[in-house]
């Protein structure tokens, strides 16, 4: 998978440009904005799958988001820390966790 994307400039360059654009604009959020305004999304069903070894977006950030959603009364918020996974959503453990979370959300949305 890595070679397919990193070895294909027509895929890699647009992806890199998009990432840099978001980084330069701080993800289009001011620091702390998501947690400061968490009540505005309390009605959303949320499943967080986070790699335990993620050194880009550290696990305590996922924990704080999870706790903040619970505190404002979010009725459906789940958090799974995935051992042996880091930041990439293509890591097998994270893929498995995201598929399970998506399947569970699909059932929840039908209810």
Buried (B, 14 or more C-beta within 10 A) or exposed (E): EEEEEEEEEEEEEEEEEEEEEEEEEEEEEEEEEBEEEBEEEBEEEBBBBBBBBBEEEBBEBBBEBBEBBBEEEBEBBBBBBBEEBBBEEEBEBBBBBBEBBEEBBEEEEEE
